[in-house]
Amino acid sequence: MQLLPNNQGFAPVTLDEAMRFSEMLSKSQMVPKQYQGKPEDVLVALQWGRELGLAPLQALQNIACINGKPSVYGDAAMALVQASPVCEGVDETFEGEEGSGEFAAVCVAKRKGRNPVIARFSVGDAKRAGLWGKAGPWQAYPKRMLQMRARGFALRDAYPDVLKGLITAEEAQDFPAERDITPAVRKPANPLDLVKPAPVALPEPEPAIEERLPPSEPAPTLVFRLMVPNKSEPEGVFDTIEEWEQAYEAMAERVTNNTRWEPRTRMTKLRELKECNQTLIDEHGGPTLAANLQRSYQKRVGILGLMSKGAP
């Protein structure tokens, strides 16, 4: 475990520490109910928090999975944006006559070097979306919900890189839950239609030519080898690309955290590890895996680059 800066508590460093930390938190009554008894969900929330810049417990309090979609509460989204160096300011106001359909919340997101992004969400917009007067927060705090909608639209448009594509939890709560639309099987009107006819014995067909031939050798099983620099033998062999990815990320994390090497040496070893596995990534990983590994590689190299320059 490592101590985070600015009195943000502790955070796991390795995958094993993260799993044990998630198991412990899932047993606590002080985490939100949606995470209690679900260490896998806790681990995913911690990873989301790390990518967003939230400390572990901040992530559990401010990241919610609603209708199968991860989201962040509006106040946390505002905090992340205002903490970003690209943020020049966010202004929130109301316009129009309160109680009329033109009454609206306005959010102006100002990003350095770009034109301000202006988002409005009015009572009329809420009525068209079927939200105005809806039981729950829209009925109890309608003005606040207008503000959260305008804020969510403005921040997502102005700072998609800061929010990593997450929507606000207030908006996700208004999405209708997915329903099974498969038509139900109707029972026949005549009960006799339920009686299955007796099976008719058919003559055995002649075996196909392929069946008459001796069995061929089974196709070779595809395996995924994790290679390391300067070694001809793989470090491990895995049956699925998912298992290989976990082992690869774990090895990259060990290289990143190995304090026996200078930061520049660790950056070189991360590059060599990536290069000696690049063929497997290109042939079997697909665009999603390649993008995930490239993102984690750039993050690790960025951290080590700052360390090599003496940054705190």
Protein Blocks (a to p, Z undefined) as FASTA:
>chain_A
ZZdehhlajadfblmlmmmmmmmmmmpckbcfklgoplklmmmmmmmmmmnopafklmmm
mgcceehiacddfklmmmmmmmpmkbgbdcdddedjehiakbccddddddehiacddddd
dfklmmmnomgopacjklmmmmlmmmmmmmmmmmmmmmmmlnnopacfklmmmpccdddf
bdcddddfblklmpccdddddddddddfklmpccdddddddddddddehiabdfbdcfbf
klmmmmmmmmmmmmmmmmkbcfklmmmmmmmmmmmmmmmmmmmnommlmmmmmmmmmmmm
mmmmmmmnopZZ
